Amino acid sequence: MTNSNLNKVKLMTISAMLAALGILIPMTFPSIRLEPASFTLASHVPVFLAIFISPIVAAFVAIVSTLGFFVAGFPLVIVLRAATHLIFALTGSLILKRNNALLTSIRNTALFSFFISLIHGVAEVAVWTYFYQISGMSSAYYEKGYFVSVFLLVGIGTLIHSMIDFSLAVFVWKPLQHIISIPANAKIKIKKRLNN
């Protein structure tokens, strides 16, 4: 088997494993529900790891992980929130493909995390806004009002949740990038400043 074919097999295997995790996590991990928001612990980690690898892997894992929320029996609005992961996954992976050294400093890593998480939050707020506007939720959602229910709980909550999951993904990826011998988008090595 040629080196190129071996890399393709490894890439397919890793993609399948990340997709399986993307399905398994919503089905088994605890979920914090602050109606209308729902935050499943580490649910974005497989997608972020896929972002570090390539746009194709990121898109595949984002799409397949949406099935995890569907199979786990989450409401349609939460499944559609998960479907929006495709947007930040492709955006992030395309940025890293163009600049794979972007995550070599704490500052750049934090800015990238914030930017991707902001896209993530805006996309999920758009889904909730649609359901909010068409009165597609129970009256309990409307008691808190749009600002608290959608903007704060979903928008800001998603931003924070996404940044936490990004940090978990970086923590996992740092040692893995030296073990997994496939071409990848991101090289994460935090540069240390030397004091003179």
C-alpha atoms as one frame of an Amber mdcrd trajectory, in Angstrom:
protein
   0.000   0.000   0.000   1.370   3.403  -0.981   1.869   6.141   1.563  -0.967
   8.169  -0.013  -3.403   5.247   0.231  -2.329   4.556   3.805  -3.005   8.193
   4.731  -6.469   7.945   3.131  -7.280   4.832   5.160  -6.055   6.498   8.363
  -8.083   9.620   7.550 -11.243   7.582   6.919 -10.723   5.655  10.164 -10.186
   8.796  12.226 -13.194  10.471  10.570 -15.370   7.458  11.398 -14.152   7.437
  15.011 -14.848  11.159  15.445 -18.282  10.766  13.841 -19.043   7.847  16.171
 -18.038  10.017  19.147 -20.223  12.796  17.750 -23.191  10.410  17.857 -22.299
   8.778  21.169 -21.715  11.935  23.220 -25.274  13.368  22.933 -26.696   9.938
  23.674 -24.636   9.248  26.800 -23.073  12.414  28.237 -24.934  14.577  30.738
 -26.831  17.544  29.394 -27.438  20.794  31.238 -30.824  22.214  30.325 -31.494
  25.860  31.084 -34.649  26.184  29.054 -34.606  26.981  26.222 -30.883  26.268
  26.052 -29.371  22.819  26.300 -25.655  22.201  26.708 -24.309  18.659  26.337
 -20.891  18.209  27.929 -18.100  17.919  25.299 -20.577  17.655  22.405 -18.430
  19.877  20.152 -15.088  18.218  20.857 -15.286  15.722  17.921 -16.170  18.574
  15.543 -13.274  20.715  16.783 -10.867  17.785  16.442 -12.153  17.321  12.879
 -11.541  21.031  12.212  -7.902  20.490  13.167  -7.633  17.750  10.498  -9.316
  19.010   7.296 -12.441  20.667   5.828 -13.753  17.341   4.493 -13.384  15.637
   7.870 -14.909  18.671   9.617 -17.961  18.672   7.336 -18.432  14.905   7.640
 -18.206  14.875  11.448 -20.495  17.930  11.793 -23.173  16.326   9.630 -22.976
  12.880  11.208 -22.866  14.223  14.779 -26.197  15.948  14.104 -27.631  12.449
  13.825 -26.528  11.810  17.414 -28.858  14.517  18.667 -31.661  13.177  16.469
 -31.170   9.556  17.595 -30.926  10.649  21.253 -34.443  12.069  20.947 -33.637
  15.750  21.360 -36.330  18.207  20.156 -36.180  19.353  16.512 -34.882  22.805
  17.444 -31.851  21.260  19.180 -31.209  18.921  16.239 -31.274  21.939  13.917
 -28.908  23.782  16.271 -26.538  20.833  15.895 -26.910  21.017  12.114 -25.543
  24.574  12.195 -22.229  23.142  13.413 -21.451  22.612   9.737 -21.103  26.408
   9.376 -18.449  26.963  12.053 -16.752  23.642  11.263 -16.184  24.523   7.613
 -15.241  28.113   8.405 -12.695  27.083  11.027 -11.182  24.281   8.997 -10.807
  26.461   5.894  -9.072  29.154   7.970  -6.679  26.572   9.438  -6.050  25.049
   6.015  -4.803  28.431   4.792  -2.753  29.059   7.944  -1.889  25.856   9.785
   0.460  27.708  12.151  -2.376  29.923  13.417  -2.680  28.044  16.693   0.960
  28.322  17.711   0.423  31.081  20.256  -1.956  31.437  23.172  -3.235  34.777
  21.836  -4.021  33.457  18.342  -5.560  30.289  19.742  -7.835  32.324  22.022
  -8.835  34.683  19.185  -9.539  31.766  16.849 -11.588  30.038  19.551 -13.605
  33.208  20.179 -14.178  33.852  16.454 -15.334  30.286  15.719 -17.471  30.219
  18.869 -19.058  33.527  17.902 -20.038  32.092  14.505 -21.363  29.044  16.348
 -23.450  31.188  18.719 -24.872  33.410  15.962 -25.951  30.369  13.912 -27.692
  28.782  16.899 -29.394  32.081  17.807 -30.706  32.248  14.227 -32.318  28.802
  14.636 -33.855  29.733  17.986 -35.039  33.101  16.650 -36.930  31.344  13.871
 -38.652  28.991  16.326 -39.277  31.883  18.718 -40.890  34.003  15.973 -43.212
  31.262  14.710 -44.357  30.454  18.256 -42.849  27.026  17.877 -42.071  26.625
  21.582 -44.019  26.181  24.783 -45.154  29.233  26.729 -42.358  28.732  29.277
 -39.857  29.908  26.661 -41.714  33.182  26.130 -42.015  34.051  29.824 -38.335
  35.020  30.036 -38.524  37.079  26.851 -36.378  37.003  23.722 -33.328  38.726
  25.216 -32.932  36.319  28.138 -34.177  33.131  26.442 -32.492  33.445  23.076
 -29.737  36.045  23.249 -28.337  35.323  26.714 -29.081  31.635  27.301 -28.618
  30.391  23.750 -26.239  32.988  22.275 -23.875  33.752  25.139 -24.329  30.242
  26.564 -23.298  28.693  23.245 -20.310  31.037  22.967 -19.053  29.968  26.406
 -19.880  26.274  25.869 -18.132  26.315  22.495 -14.975  27.922  23.900 -14.835
  25.356  26.711 -15.204  22.487  24.232 -12.562  24.095  21.991 -10.170  24.141
  24.963 -10.896  20.456  25.608 -10.223  19.685  21.940  -6.887  21.555  22.048
  -5.951  19.634  25.203  -6.692  16.337  23.404  -5.137  17.349  20.061  -1.783
  18.587  21.398  -0.444  15.098  22.220  -2.417  13.349  19.438  -0.920  15.443
  16.657   2.450  13.801  17.344   0.992  10.271  17.309  -1.411  10.489  14.361
   0.665  10.511  11.212  -1.747  12.106   8.746  -1.565  15.502   7.121  -3.570
  17.896   9.295  -4.726  21.514   9.211  -3.555  22.527  12.661  -0.293  22.297
  14.428  -0.797  23.308  18.014   2.377  24.228  19.805   2.218  27.094  22.207
   5.291  29.263  21.830   6.925  30.309  25.052   8.355  33.783  25.346  11.920
  34.081  26.429  12.584  36.786  28.976  15.874  38.605  28.476
